[in-house]
Amino acid sequence: MNEHSASTRKSLPSPWLFFAAVLGWSWLFWIPAAILGISVQTSAGAVLGLLGLLGPMVCGIVFIHLTQDEQGRRGYWLRIIDLKRIGVRWRLIVFLFVPALMTVAVVLDLVSGGNWVLFEKTAAPFLSTPLSIIPFAFAIFFIGPFPEELGWRGYALDRLQTRWNALASSLILGAVWSVWHWPLFFIKDTYQYNQGAWSLWFWLFFVGIIPLAVMFTWIFNNTRRSTLAVILFHFMVVFVDELVNLTWRTNLYSTILWLLAAISVTIVWGAKTLTHDPCGVVAHDIASD
């Protein structure tokens, strides 16, 4: 490690306070909703649910403005809107990787006894009124990927990667990200609640987020720390998942495929940075923003 990297590491605060702040903010709204049995389909439940979802974004923005100088703050916002950081190859990966992986999962489901009728029923509303996909996609984008990634990758991942390698940072962030969702399984009418707490889906959800975090870091590091790239990739994960991850078999197969993808990426690209640049690209990019 060179002197510049060491000084960059020392200048960045520990990520643990950020994680505590995010969990504290989100769970402050989610746990009462779960205890009181408030459905997210009610006005009160919708407000509590949304306020909890804003935790990573609110804490990410606050921590950036408390810990960074003007250049660091400007870099934070630039990485959310700068499309130039995402090369053509990475744009294809961002938009096509998830549909390809989930197609394989669905095919495996069907050939192992799944029923195509369930997938047809889900697709029917969008086939009959194609424009309805727009508000559906809009809601997904702004309820999950956008506010989450302003904190998880927009702020926390840099702090982790200046202390640990890319793989270890991904595993730590993935574990926190996974646990953060926990109360949602106990709030009535959330996506997680409808899958069932302590069910197979419950465990696959928590396990599956870990390899997802590795894939997000891979994309983040190879697009010059583009928060926009991981927002879009996160959107594709949730959007496609909502449409085709409909049975326990598809969920099981997709979880296995994400694990295989994360292992493959780590082997091919290297655990240190998940890029072909072994020299600590993250610390260098942080300093240059």
Buried (B, 14 or more C-beta within 10 A) or exposed (E): EEEEBEEBBEBBEEBEEBBEBBBEBBBEBBBBBBEEEBBBEBEEBBBBBBBBBBBBBBBBBBBBEEBBEEEBBEBBBBBBEBEEBBBEEBBEBBEEBBBEBBEEBBEBBBEEEBEEEBBEEEEEEEEEEEEEBEEBBEEBBEBBBBBBBBBBBBBBBBBBBBEBBBBBBBBBBBBBBBBBBBBBBBBBBBBBBEBEEEEEBBEBBBBBBBBBBBBBBBBBBBBBBBBBBBBBBBBBBBBBBBBBBBBBBBBBBBBBBBBEBBEEBBEEBBBBBBBEBEEBBBBBBBBEB
